[in-house]
Amino acid sequence: MICSKKNLARLVRGAMGEIPADVILRGGKLVNVYSGEILDGMEIAVIDERICYVGPSAEHARGAQTEVVEVNGRYLAPGFIDGHTHVGHYARPFENLQSFIACGTTALVASCDEAASVFGYRGLQFFLDEVAAHPLRVYTLVSMTAPQDPLLCSTATFSDEEIAAALTDPRVLGMGEIVSWLRLLQCDAEILRRIELANANGQLIHGHTAGARDRKLCAVAATGISSCHEPIQLEDAIERLRLGYWTMLREGSLRQDLEATLRPLLDTGVNLSRLILVTDSMTPDDVAERGHMDNVVRRAIECGLSPLRAIQSVTLRPATYSGIAQDVGGIAPGRFADIVLIDDLERCHVERVMVGGKWVADKGVSQVKNEPISVPPEFLNGLSVGAKVSPETFKIKCQTANPKIRVMELVNQTITAERIVEVAAPAAHVEANLYDDLLKVAMFDRHRSVGAAFGFLKGLGIKVGAVATTVNLDENSLLVVGANDQDMARCANVLLDCGGGVAIVEGGQVLERLDLPAGGIFSLHRWQQVAKRLARAQQVLREQGSPFDKPLFALSFLPFVTLPALRITARGLVNAKERKIVSLIVE
Amino acid sequence: MICSKKNLARLVRGAMGEIPADVILRGGKLVNVYSGEILDGMEIAVIDERICYVGPSAEHARGAQTEVVEVNGRYLAPGFIDGHTHVGHYARPFENLQSFIACGTTALVASCDEAASVFGYRGLQFFLDEVAAHPLRVYTLVSMTAPQDPLLCSTATFSDEEIAAALTDPRVLGMGEIVSWLRLLQCDAEILRRIELANANGQLIHGHTAGARDRKLCAVAATGISSCHEPIQLEDAIERLRLGYWTMLREGSLRQDLEATLRPLLDTGVNLSRLILVTDSMTPDDVAERGHMDNVVRRAIECGLSPLRAIQSVTLRPATYSGIAQDVGGIAPGRFADIVLIDDLERCHVERVMVGGKWVADKGVSQVKNEPISVPPEFLNGLSVGAKVSPETFKIKCQTANPKIRVMELVNQTITAERIVEVAAPAAHVEANLYDDLLKVAMFDRHRSVGAAFGFLKGLGIKVGAVATTVNLDENSLLVVGANDQDMARCANVLLDCGGGVAIVEGGQVLERLDLPAGGIFSLHRWQQVAKRLARAQQVLREQGSPFDKPLFALSFLPFVTLPALRITARGLVNAKERKIVSLIVE
């Protein structure tokens, strides 16, 4: 991203009109995120990917070959930046970028969590190369999910040497996200070592302080962790702003928090100079339906933010936080010519998108050639759990006829409560009970040949034999939930055969499947196809009785050991608050 | 400035109350620069130099040895940061810091220009060590004044290797300031090389774009130069803000720009999120009279900024621009405990100052022990111009009886116009003419044994035999201005004998002198003594007829080749706009 002397000289000469610009944009209303104004009559000249001139007339920079674009009163905004997100699930990263770019998103900051949790350091390297093949600028955070918690999680790992090496890659911005702040509060040596390293490198660390307050929130900030995207209510947002966090409000696939956070925040009148709006992830079906950062801007405007301030929250502010504001985040000399043409500002309707002076999307369609890099063959069809899976695999023995078991009860789509439930086990086995909405859960370890860990889930509400997914946080291993062992085995074997994905089975029949052969985390198909199948899978689960909008997400979060309260990983059932493995059957 | 793992753990444990805090501040009104609020009832706990807790009660962090300070309703603000300044003239850097710290200034960003221009790389090293000996945090910019313009200036120089080595010093923040933007517009290879290097290191470069507009201002910004402190009118400030510059408004010794820039800027309603207030330098006499950053805050409030926004402009914003906001610029966990206790917010009256959890100033007096490092002996009494100076030295021969000469006419204290004046030279020499306020100027080269360069100055207005100073930008060499050759020689020899400084001579008698034996740029005495002598020297020149408030500054800027219009360096008279040496006598 660094300009050579030669390029610097060309920018200077371009600004002065001594050499012709590549592109001139004129006749637009400039959304100036620096001064907070919308300015008529400003012209923009671009040379070698970057803006060299912004001012009343770029006529001096016009040459015979200059592409002069009259934008006829449309708005010219800086390309949108998703300041904290994840792009490795369902569609491959390149395809996810294809989906985002037509929505005006021209840069994003992403953890490489998915590939890292499955493939370790090779996964990070693949991720860096994959996203580099697309013009959307990806600033990568080295994953801390490898693993978030070695006591509880079974994922691929990074050594300290690998972390150190990764942080020297110029495409890497820092480290993210430290989900297990409980480890940090316990002064876990590995976490402290890595924080020290990132701090010493002057690199930022994204936080994730869901549920932390007062002294816990202070303790995390005290180590230099500088952002959090987990406020879900007004008080969360205000407390983080006051404590100096760059405070990110989220409007994405997994959560839509703006209504509960941004709207009341505006009434308080607190300073928003450290407020950033992010998606935290968008799945292909949601991008198809709602959009990406354009949707975030739209929602922010609906919540009462002015269009200009909404755009500042997804351009200059994330760029400033990320230390990349000399490259992106505004329309000014020296910045990349990443520009969004908007025809309706209130509705944030994106008409065309430019990255580095080249048009990359038009009327909602990416113009970027579909040429991703090859996925390494060893990444494909490699899901294994070390043993053949059969209905027997799912049998849970018990010693007593009326055992008490720990049940994960979904209190909403992501949070569980722990319930102790007495069940009948007449045949010395604990079984699912569809009538009571009590489903069996089996979580397999893809990295070690050990048996499945078992649990029970209440509240998912589906009336099918089994559903399985290898998309889950942060294990990304085989998770099967079901009502009977035959369907669970069938479901598991469908995914083991294709390398992973999502499958729904009822009475031995596959109702729906989405193959994700690359590590069980992403498809090799176009994002639009992935979007359709994913939407259908969610729909089938809703039709089969789930009360949730996105029932698959409830499953994906079951292994996420830093959310309340009872979770399941390949190691067993997890008491998240106490950071320990607990038994299924309560003695 | 990086916390070790051990320190990180102590901060975490301090926040959680597992180990006792060193200091707790309570009962104050917290000036929260992040949220833009003034908050009652917030308590602050400090451990190992840094803040570990900010919240409703720090009682959990209190131990038997904890110093609990009741501040009884006073305001607690983050330590003030001077985002762009110079600290190497008149008093030694350590003493200047002593003068600033009692005014609430706890950090600053400074070029090492003065020491660099005289001593080159050794000067930079001395500067870094000198300021490190004082608790006020100095973030150093490697000087570009070595030299600003090799065509025109005669200063010590840095090689590319020295620049590269300097930029790796952890105490160095970047490069500054690029005064000669004309060189940049001409794509000077040395400048581009250095910009490329700083950009590649991710280090910032302070600009100085006095007088640049439109395409010239764009050209400078296009190279990554990210700030400017030279707006002197509303239009300058707005244009820089719009072009993405971090825009610094100045209220210091050399200029006081807030009245002309900040006041009208507030009426426009433009976004001030990239507005910073700086001094650009304060001399000891002015600090004694007006204060330092407290004065800047006071003046900003008088110009209509709210106290909170004024404080944001000298804390969080300069910290954010400088990339040091995880260390300084706000009162939040993880930041250094650099805190200013203010008893009257509107008047910004600073009562006590804390740096790194230790009280460093009380009621306007520094509590820091006066223990600067030793000045290297070779830095002392080393002013030489290569030859003995006598009245003969100042004779300017000419061939004709009525030559036309180029005259520097002061249109104000810093700007000159070029006037062509016909003078009488009956004895084949051009002489000063006190009646016409036409003074002779001689500028000597301290680095090479060449003769003096000569010029004439109109508008200084003094009726003395001679005044000389070795404090001038950026030559810091012997500059003598006078009405007769005898007094000029006496004046020069006074300074050559003591290593440099300021001297005023009339009729062979020294009216006033300020010895600056260290390179001719700073005294070894306490700043208060320097302040008195400097104030007296200025006063004598005013009493002798100068219309300017600070007549010495007019002399100090005569060699500053990037200000309009006619200047003088040891190389000769300089046409600043055309970047060339011109003759005194017009043929």
Interface residues (C-beta under 8 A of the other chain):
Chain A: I2 C3 S4 K5 L8 A9 L11 V12 R13 G14 A15 M16 G17 N32 Y34 S35 G36 E37 L39 R50 I51 C52 Y53 V54 G55 P56 H60 L184 L185 C187 A189 L192 R193 I195 E196 N199 A200 G202 D214 R215 K216 C218 A219 A221 A222 T223 G224 S226 I238 L241 R242 L243 G244 V270 N271 S273 R274 Q312 L316 T320 G323 Q326 G330 A332 P333 G334 R335
Chain B: I2 C3 S4 K5 L8 A9 L11 V12 R13 G14 A15 M16 G17 N32 Y34 S35 G36 E37 L39 R50 I51 C52 Y53 V54 G55 P56 H60 L184 L185 C187 A189 L192 R193 I195 E196 N199 A200 G202 D214 R215 K216 C218 A219 A221 A222 T223 G224 S226 I238 L241 R242 L243 G244 V270 N271 S273 R274 Q312 L316 T320 G323 Q326 G330 A332 P333 G334 R335
